[in-house]
Amino acid sequence: MSESSNKKIVFLGGGSTQFTPTLIVDFILTRELYGSTIVLVDIDEKKLEITTKLGRRLIEVGQADLKLESTTDRLAALPGADFVIISVEINRFPLWKMDRSIPKQFAIEQAQGENGGPGGLFHAMRQIPGIVEICQDVERLCPDALVLNLANPMSRIMQAVEDYTNIKYIGLCHEIVDGNNYLSSLLDLPTERFHVVAAGLNHFTWYLKIFDKETGEDLYPKVRELVPTHVHRDRLLVADLLRLTGYLCVTSDSHVGEYLPGGHIWRAEWAPDMEPFDFFSYYEVYLQDIDKQMQALIAGEYPAEQFIEKPSGEIVADIIATTVGGREKRYEAFNLRNDGYIVNLPPDCIVEVPGMIDGDNLGGEIVGPLSPILAEWCRQQTVIHRLNARAAMEGDRQAALEAMLLDPVVPDRFTAEKCLDAMLEAHREYLPRFFA
């Protein structure tokens, strides 16, 4: 490979102070991408100005051979792009609160209301049209680009991208990192020692194999032995599901609980003395802290040299570098069309499985079948996801109703229809396809 990659990397959602600076740090630390141009795109001009200023400061301090541009016009940014990163949200926290509060009026309790349940349905309805339009622009303006999606609800969005576009894509989520860190604390081994095979759907993925790379030992028996006696406060439901199914879920309770009836009651039922966790307050404080840190970086009050020493933990830059370098590498979690990777799930649904990149070629790892109960839980969700994609793209109330009727957290058909109509009315501003 030449010393300079000369690639064009377009980042949609580039005004995020939470993610953009750490992504730029990853590029600074990835010398294979030197010579590339990064284009930040966001509709919020003020936020985009902040992240661009900060990004240029980090690149200067890191002495990285990277060019940083920014624009509010994605149609101007996309032509000639080699890679397109998508991480966009619409008015995230106020609408997330609405996604939780309206179903609650109908006695529908949700673990989180972000990726599953009525909340996940409407989160996806807001996200899907805009992201599909971005991907249709990619298909028209830079058809050879690889799209890397980080936006949620991952499976629902990627199903719409699969059904309504013809692009090359991967959906990426870092939950496998958190799951491996949990295994590390449980087994007292560094994560580098693990060879894991995890499969299912995003945020609903299951460890099928856990091996020690150095010794070849099957670590699953130890995991099954230790989990009941070393229960983590965010994996009470996960521990019970291991007892019931024999398999460990990769994600924490708040994610897996979105896809199961009664998934919201794990704390109250199994740990009644535990303080309730208000994740909205947590996120608000977290984002305020991030904004303060970014302002301190821009003002020179926080050392940029120290900030660029820490990679984000995401694998976006590494995937791009692997592709650019023409190398072969296995990754532990890609969201892709199920081209036979999980044999007892539909072939055209979106699954999360280990992935492989070999130069310009990318794909998943064939993992075989899931156990009957895991497969059926996942299969039901794939039907919901496809209905969700059609509802969002075509303004199809019947598809939305069927998705709500099938959802395991919705108690009955009467509640489903009442909740659907209330949420559609509340989302009128954001779902014009339903009211054309």
N, C-alpha and C positions, 0 to 999 in steps of 0.2 A: 504493500500500500504506500502511496505517496505520503509525504510529510503533512500535507494539508488535505482535508477531506472535501472542502469546498461544497458542503451540503447546505441546503436551505431547510431550516426547521421552523415551522409555524406553530405557535402556541395560542390556541383559542381559550380565553379565560386568563390571559396574561396580566390582568389587573389585580390578581389575587396576591395580597401581601402574605398570605398563609403559605402558598405553594410556590409562587414564581421565584422568590429569592433562593429557596433551597434547590429548586430545579436548576437554576443558573450555576449554583455551587457545584452541582453534579457535573455540569458541562465543563466547568473550569477544571475539575479534577479528572476529566476524561480527555487525555491528550490526543487520542485518536480522532477526536472531533475538531481539533484546532484547524482553523481556516474556514469554519462553518459560519453561516449567518443565522442568527436566531431572530425571529420576528414575533413580537408580542402583539396580540390582538385582543381588544376588549371594547365593549360599548361604553364603559364608564371612563371617560377621558381623564378625569381627575385621578382615579386610582391607577390608570395606565401610566400617567406621568410620574407617579411616585415609584412604581415598580421599575420603570425604565431608568429613572435616575439612579435608583439603588443598584440595579443590575449593572449599569455601566461602571459604577464605583467598584463593585465587587470584581468585575472583569479587569479593571485597571489595577487594583491591589493584587489580584492573583496573577497578573502579567500573562493573561491568557490570550491566545491568538483567536479571538472570537469577535464577531461584529454583532451588535445588538441594535435592532430597529423596532419601531412600534407604529401601530396604526389602528384606527377604529373601523377601518374598511377591510373586511376579510376578502372581498373580491379582488382588492388590490394586492393583498398579501399572498394569496394561494398560488397564482401562476408560478410554475417552476419549483414548487415545494417538493422535497424528497420525503419529508416526514411531517405529519400533522398531528399535534397533541391536542386533545379535547378535554377540558376540565371546566365546565360551565355550570352555573346554577342561576335560577330565577328567584330573586327575593327570598333567599333560602330559609332563614329562621322564622320570620313572620308566617310564611306559608306552611312550614313544617308544623308550627303550633296549631294552625288551622286544620291540618291533616290529622292531628290527634284530637282536637277538641270537638269537631263536628261528629265523628263516629261515636265519641263518648256520650253524646247526647242521646244516642240510640242504644246505649249499653254495650257498645262494641269496644272492648279493651284491647289495646295493641301493645306489644313489647316496646316498639319504637316508632312505628308508623312512618318509616323512611323507605324501606325496600319491599315490605310485604304488607298485607292487609289493605284496607281502603286507603290508608295513607300512602302506601307504596304505589297503588293504582293511580292516584291523582298526582303524586310526585312525578311518575313516569309520563302522565298525560301532559304535564307542563314541559317536561324536558324533551320528549321524543320529537315533536315537530321541528324545533330549532336545530337539534343535533342531526336529524335526518337531512334537513336542508343544507347544513354544513357539508355533510357527506355527499350530497348530490352536487354541490359546488366542487368538491374534490374530484368527483367522477368526471366533471366537465372541464375543470381548469388544470388539474394535475393528476391525471388518472393513474399514474404509476406510483403515486405516493403511498406510503404505509401510514394508516391512521392508528394512533394509540389513544384509546379512550380510557379516561379515569373517572368520568362522571357517573353518578348513581341516579336511579337504580340500575346497576350494571346490566344484569341479564335482560331486563325489559327493554332497555335502550338498544342493546346489541341485537336483540331479536328484531326490532324495527329496522335497524341498519341492514341486517341480513335480508329482510323481506322487501325493503323498498329501495335498496341501492345495490350497486355492483362494484364494490371497492375492496381493497386488501386491508384487513383490520385485525387488531388484537384489543381485547379488553383487559385492563390490568388492575389488580387490587392487592394491597399489602397485607391482607388478613393472614396469609400463609406465614408471613414473618412473625406476626404476633402469636400464631399457633405454635410455631417452632420455638419461640422464646418460652412459651408455657411448657413445652416438652423439656426444654433445657433446664428449667427450674425444677421440674418434676423428677427428672432422671439424673440431675447433677452432671450433665455433659454439655459441652459447647455445641451450639447449633451446627457448626461445621462438621460435626461427627455424624449428622443424620443424613440418611438417604430416605426420603419420604415419597410416597405416592398418594396423592390426595385427589379426590374427584367428587363431582356433584354439580351444584349450581353455585354461583357467586353468593357468599355469605351463608351457604347451605352445603358446605363441602365437608367431606369425611375422609379421615386418614384410612386408607386401605392397607398400607404397608408402612412400617417404621423400622428401619435397619440401622445398625452401627456400621458406618463406612469402613472403619479400621478393622473390626473383628468379624464383620458379617453377621453378627448376632441379631436375631429377630427381637426387637425391643417391645413389641406389643404386649407380650405376657407381663412384663414389668409395669407397663402403663396401666393395664387392667388391674393389676394388684395395687398400684400406688394411688390412683385417682380417688378411690373412695375414702382413703385416709389422709389425703393431702388436697382437700377441696379448696380451690381458690374462690374468693367472694364473687368473681365475675364468671364463674364456671360451675355453678350449682346445677343448673339445668343440663349443661353439657355432661356433668358427672352422672346424672340420672339417665340420660339418653345412652351413655356408654353401658350402664347397667342393663337397660332394656333391650338394646340392639346389638351390643358387642362392639360397636364402633365409636370412635372419638370424633366429635365434630371439631373442625379446625377453628371455628369462630367462637366468640364469647356468647354468653346467654342472650344479650340484647339483640344479637343478629339472628341466631338460630331460632329464637323465640318468635320471630316475625312470621315464621312459616308453619307454625304448629298451633292447634287449638289449645288454649290455656297457656300459651307461651309467655304471657305477661305476669303470671302469678308466682314465678320461681322464687323471688325473694321473700314475699309474704308467707308462702307455703313452707319453705324449707329453712328460712332464716328470719323468723318473725322479729328478732331483736335488732336486726340490721337497719341502720339508718337508710331511708329511701334516697336514691340517687337522682338528683335533678340535673339531667344532662344538658338542659337548655342553659341553666345558670353556669354550669361548668364550661360550656362552649363559649358563652358570652365573655366570661373572665379570660378564657384561653385566647380568644381572638383579640381582646383588648390588650393582653400582654404581648401578643405578636405585633400589633400595631405600634405599641410603645417601643418595642425592640427595633422595629424597622425605622421609626423616626430617629431613634438614637443612633442607628447605623448611618443614616443620611447626614445627621448633624455631626458625625465624627465622635460621638460620646461613647459608642460601643465599638471595640476594635474589629474592623472588617477582616483583619488577618486571622483573628480567632474564629469568626463566623465561617470563613471558607475552609476551615479545617474539618468541618463536620458534614459528611454526605447526608442526603435526606433519608436514605433507606429505601427509596423508590428505585425501580430498575429501568426507568425510561431511557436514561442516557446510556446505560450498559447495553440495552437492546439495540439502540441506534448504532452504537460503536461496533457491536458484534455483526450487524448487518453490513455496515460500511466496510469493516475489515474482512468480510467474506469468511468469517470463522463459523465454527459449529459450536453450539452451546445449548445445554438443557436448562430450562427454567421450571420452577415448581408450580406455577399457576398462570395459565393463559385462559381467557374467555374466548371461545371460538365456536363456530358451527360444528355440531357433533357429526363429523364424518367417520362414524364407526368407532369413536374413541370410547364411549360408554355404550355397550352393545344393546342394553335393554332400556335405552331412552331414545326418543324419536331422532332420526338422522338429521333433521333440519332445525332442531332446537339449539339453543346456546348452552354450552356446558363449560365448566371450569375443570381443567385437567392439566397435568404437566405439559409443557410445550417445548418445542425444539426450533431453533433457528440454524439454518445452514446457508449462509450467504443471503441471497434474495428469497430463499425458500423458507416458509414457516409452516408449522403444523402442530398437532397435538400428539400425545403419547397414548397408544391403545392401552386401556386399563382393564378391559373386559367388562363383566357385569357388576352392578351394585347388588347388594343383598336385596331380597324382595321388598322389604319395608322401606329401605332407603330409596330404591328405584321408584316405588309408587308415590312416596312423598314428593320426590323430585318431578316425576312425570306430571302429577297434578299441577305443579307450579309452571311447568313448560306450557301447558294448555292456557293457563291464566296469562302468561307472558305474551303469547301470540295474540290472544284476544285483546290484551292491553295495547299492543302495537297497532292493531287494526282500529281500535277505538280512537286512539290518539291521532292517527294519520287521516282517518276518514270521518271523524266526528260521529262515530257510529255508537249511538246510545245502547243498542241491543248488545253489541260486543262488550261494552263497559258493564252492562247489567249481568251478562253471563260470567264475566270475570269476577264480579262481586258475589254472584251466587255460588261460584265454585270455591271462593276463598275460605279456608278452614277457620279463620277467626270470626267470620260473620255467622251469627247463630241460626238465622232462618231467612226464608225468601221475602217475608214482609219487611223485615229489618233491612235487608239488602236493597230493596227498591226505594224505601224511604231515605236511607242514607245516601244512596246514589243521587237522587234528585236534589237533596239538600246540598251535597258537595258540588254538583254541577252548577247550581245557582250561585253558590259562594265563589266558584271559579270562573264565572261568566267572563270576566275581564281577561283571563288567561287562556281560555279555550274557545276562541272564536269559531272554530270549525263545527262546534256543536250548536251554534246559534246563528249560523249563516242564513 
